[in-house]
Amino acid sequence: MAKKSEAREIIRLVCTEDGKHYVTTTKNKRNTTDRLELMKYNPVLRKHTLHREKK
């Protein structure tokens, strides 16, 4: 069971090139207050692209 006051939250990383593909992950909202940006693989474009956090 998860606690109500957990620091980790589920976020969605959306591809910046096509805007359709997304990946879900978790982040610690206390330690990482700014938006997350990661290079992830987009299977539609068949290459690694920049994915940014979207609320």
DSSP file (Angstrom, degrees, kcal/mol; ACC not computed):
  #  RESIDUE AA STRUCTURE BP1 BP2  ACC     N-H-->O    O-->H-N    N-H-->O    O-->H-N    TCO  KAPPA ALPHA  PHI   PSI    X-CA   Y-CA   Z-CA
    1    1 A M              0   0    0      0, 0.0     2,-0.3     0, 0.0     0, 0.0   0.000 360.0 360.0 360.0 140.0    0.0    0.0    0.0
    2    2 A A        -     0   0    0      1,-0.1     2,-0.2     2,-0.0     3,-0.0  -0.638 360.0-120.5 -89.5 145.9    1.2    3.5   -0.8
    3    3 A K    >   -     0   0    0     -2,-0.3     3,-0.8     1,-0.1    -1,-0.1  -0.497  14.7-128.7 -80.3 154.6    1.3    6.2    1.7
    4    4 A K  T 3  S+     0   0    0      1,-0.2    -1,-0.1    -2,-0.2    -2,-0.0   0.821 105.7  52.3 -72.2 -30.3   -0.7    9.4    1.1
    5    5 A S  T 3  S+     0   0    0      2,-0.0    -1,-0.2    -3,-0.0     2,-0.1  -0.070  78.1 147.0-100.1  35.0    2.3   11.7    1.8
    6    6 A E    <   -     0   0    0     -3,-0.8    -4,-0.0     1,-0.1     0, 0.0  -0.375  45.9-144.5 -70.2 149.9    4.7   10.0   -0.6
    7    7 A A  S    S+     0   0    0     -2,-0.1    22,-2.6    21,-0.1     2,-0.3   0.688  76.1  84.1 -86.3 -20.2    7.2   12.2   -2.4
    8    8 A R  E     -A   28   0A   0     20,-0.2     2,-0.3    21,-0.1    20,-0.2  -0.648  56.1-179.1 -89.9 140.0    7.1   10.2   -5.7
    9    9 A E  E     -A   27   0A   0     18,-2.2    18,-1.9    -2,-0.3     2,-0.4  -0.962  31.1-108.8-134.6 154.1    4.5   10.9   -8.3
   10   10 A I  E     -A   26   0A   0     -2,-0.3     2,-0.3    16,-0.2    16,-0.2  -0.676  40.8-176.9 -83.3 131.2    3.7    9.4  -11.7
   11   11 A I  E     -A   25   0A   0     14,-3.4    14,-2.1    -2,-0.4     2,-0.5  -0.849  22.2-129.6-126.4 162.9    4.5   11.7  -14.6
   12   12 A R  E     -AB  24  54A   0     42,-0.8    42,-2.4    -2,-0.3     2,-0.6  -0.962  11.9-155.5-115.1 126.8    4.1   11.5  -18.4
   13   13 A L  E     -AB  23  53A   0     10,-3.5    10,-2.4    -2,-0.5     2,-0.4  -0.913  15.8-160.8-102.1 117.1    7.0   12.3  -20.7
   14   14 A V  E     -AB  22  52A   0     38,-2.8    38,-2.4    -2,-0.6     8,-0.2  -0.793  22.5-110.1-102.7 139.3    5.8   13.4  -24.1
   15   15 A C  E  >  - B   0  51A   0      6,-2.6     4,-0.6    -2,-0.4    36,-0.2  -0.426  17.9-151.5 -66.5 136.4    7.9   13.4  -27.3
   16   16 A T  T  4 S+     0   0    0     34,-2.4    -1,-0.1     2,-0.1    35,-0.1   0.692  89.1  53.5 -83.8 -18.6    8.8   16.8  -28.6
   17   17 A E  T  4 S+     0   0    0     33,-0.3    -1,-0.1     1,-0.1    34,-0.1   0.926 128.6   9.2 -85.5 -46.3    9.1   15.8  -32.2
   18   18 A D  T  4 S-     0   0    0      3,-0.1    -2,-0.1     0, 0.0    -1,-0.1   0.698  81.7-145.2-107.8 -22.1    5.7   14.2  -32.9
   19   19 A G  S  < S+     0   0    0     -4,-0.6    -3,-0.1     2,-0.2     3,-0.0   0.493  80.3  82.5  75.3   2.6    3.8   15.0  -29.7
   20   20 A K        +     0   0    0     -6,-0.0     2,-0.3     2,-0.0    -1,-0.1   0.790  69.8  75.7-106.4 -40.3    1.9   11.7  -29.7
   21   21 A H        +     0   0    0     -7,-0.0    -6,-2.6    -6,-0.0     2,-0.3  -0.556  59.8 173.9 -79.1 137.0    4.3    9.1  -28.2
   22   22 A Y  E     -A   14   0A   0     -2,-0.3     2,-0.4    -8,-0.2    -8,-0.2  -0.973  21.2-154.1-142.2 158.4    4.7    9.3  -24.4
   23   23 A V  E     -A   13   0A   0    -10,-2.4   -10,-3.5    -2,-0.3     2,-0.4  -0.986  15.5-140.1-129.2 138.1    6.4    7.3  -21.6
   24   24 A T  E     +A   12   0A   0     -2,-0.4     2,-0.3   -12,-0.2   -12,-0.2  -0.812  33.0 148.9-100.9 143.7    5.2    7.2  -18.0
   25   25 A T  E     -A   11   0A   0    -14,-2.1   -14,-3.4    -2,-0.4     2,-0.3  -0.895  37.9-109.0-153.8 179.6    7.7    7.2  -15.2
   26   26 A T  E     -A   10   0A   0     -2,-0.3     2,-0.3   -16,-0.2   -16,-0.2  -0.879  26.5-176.3-119.5 154.5    8.0    8.4  -11.6
   27   27 A K  E     -A    9   0A   0    -18,-1.9   -18,-2.2    -2,-0.3     2,-0.8  -0.987  34.0-109.8-145.2 155.5   10.0   11.2  -10.0
   28   28 A N  E  >  -A    8   0A   0     -2,-0.3     4,-2.4   -20,-0.2   -20,-0.2  -0.768  25.8-162.8 -85.6 111.9   10.6   12.6   -6.6
   29   29 A K  T  4 S+     0   0    0    -22,-2.6    -1,-0.2    -2,-0.8   -21,-0.1   0.666  85.7  55.9 -74.2 -15.6    8.7   15.9   -6.5
   30   30 A R  T  4 S+     0   0    0    -23,-0.3    -1,-0.2     1,-0.1     3,-0.2   0.887 117.1  32.1 -80.3 -40.6   10.6   17.1   -3.4
   31   31 A N  T  4 S+     0   0    0      1,-0.2     2,-0.7    -3,-0.1    -2,-0.2   0.833 124.6  43.5 -85.5 -34.4   14.1   16.6   -4.9
   32   32 A T     <  +     0   0    0     -4,-2.4    -1,-0.2     1,-0.2     4,-0.1  -0.846  61.0 159.9-115.8  93.2   13.3   17.4   -8.5
   33   33 A T        +     0   0    0     -2,-0.7    -1,-0.2    -3,-0.2     2,-0.1   0.760  54.7  73.6 -87.6 -24.6   11.1   20.4   -8.6
   34   34 A D  S    S-     0   0    0      1,-0.1     2,-0.1     0, 0.0    -2,-0.0  -0.347  98.3 -79.7 -84.8 170.6   11.7   21.4  -12.3
   35   35 A R        -     0   0    0      1,-0.1     2,-0.3    -2,-0.1    -1,-0.1  -0.435  46.6-120.3 -74.0 143.1   10.4   19.6  -15.3
   36   36 A L        -     0   0    0     -2,-0.1    17,-2.1    -4,-0.1     2,-0.4  -0.608  25.0-171.5 -87.2 139.7   12.1   16.4  -16.4
   37   37 A E  E     +C   52   0A   0     -2,-0.3     2,-0.3    15,-0.2    15,-0.2  -0.988  13.6 166.0-132.3 122.8   13.7   16.1  -19.9
   38   38 A L  E     -C   51   0A   0     13,-2.4    13,-3.2    -2,-0.4     2,-0.7  -0.961  39.1-118.0-135.4 151.3   15.1   12.7  -21.0
   39   39 A M  E     +C   50   0A   0     -2,-0.3     2,-0.3    11,-0.2    11,-0.2  -0.825  45.5 170.4 -87.0 117.8   16.2   11.1  -24.3
   40   40 A K  E     -C   49   0A   0      9,-2.5     9,-3.0    -2,-0.7     2,-0.4  -0.882  37.0 -99.2-128.1 159.1   13.8    8.2  -24.9
   41   41 A Y  E     -C   48   0A   0     -2,-0.3     7,-0.2     7,-0.3     9,-0.0  -0.633  26.3-157.3 -81.9 131.9   13.3    5.9  -27.9
   42   42 A N  E  >> -C   47   0A   0      5,-2.5     4,-1.6    -2,-0.4     5,-1.3  -0.942   1.1-163.9-107.1 110.5   10.3    6.6  -30.1
   43   43 A P  T  45S+     0   0    0      0, 0.0    -1,-0.1     0, 0.0     5,-0.1   0.747  87.2  57.1 -69.6 -22.6    9.2    3.5  -32.0
   44   44 A V  T  45S+     0   0    0      1,-0.2    -2,-0.0     3,-0.1     0, 0.0   0.931 118.6  30.9 -71.9 -45.1    7.1    5.4  -34.5
   45   45 A L  T  45S-     0   0    0      2,-0.2    -1,-0.2    -3,-0.1     3,-0.1   0.614 103.4-135.5 -85.6 -14.1   10.1    7.5  -35.6
   46   46 A R  T  <5S+     0   0    0     -4,-1.6     2,-0.3     1,-0.2    -5,-0.1   0.884  70.1  84.6  58.2  45.2   12.6    4.7  -34.9
   47   47 A K  E   <S- C   0  42A   0     -5,-1.3    -5,-2.5    -7,-0.1     2,-0.4  -0.975  86.9 -87.6-160.1 166.0   15.1    7.0  -33.2
   48   48 A H  E     + C   0  41A   0     -2,-0.3     2,-0.3    -7,-0.2    -7,-0.3  -0.671  50.0 176.4 -80.7 131.0   15.8    8.5  -29.8
   49   49 A T  E     - C   0  40A   0     -9,-3.0    -9,-2.5    -2,-0.4     2,-0.4  -0.862  36.2 -90.1-131.3 165.1   14.1   11.8  -29.3
   50   50 A L  E     - C   0  39A   0     -2,-0.3   -34,-2.4   -11,-0.2     2,-0.4  -0.632  38.4-164.9 -78.1 128.5   13.8   14.4  -26.5
   51   51 A H  E     -BC  15  38A   0    -13,-3.2   -13,-2.4    -2,-0.4     2,-0.3  -0.964   3.9-163.0-116.2 131.7   10.8   13.7  -24.1
   52   52 A R  E     -BC  14  37A   0    -38,-2.4   -38,-2.8    -2,-0.4   -15,-0.2  -0.849  26.7-101.2-115.8 151.5    9.6   16.4  -21.7
   53   53 A E  E     -B   13   0A   0    -17,-2.1     2,-0.4    -2,-0.3   -40,-0.2  -0.458  36.1-170.3 -70.0 136.2    7.4   16.2  -18.7
   54   54 A K  E      B   12   0A   0    -42,-2.4   -42,-0.8    -2,-0.2    -1,-0.0  -0.996 360.0 360.0-129.5 134.7    3.8   17.3  -19.2
   55   55 A K              0   0    0     -2,-0.4    -1,-0.1   -44,-0.1    -2,-0.0   0.464 360.0 360.0 -85.5 360.0    1.4   17.7  -16.4
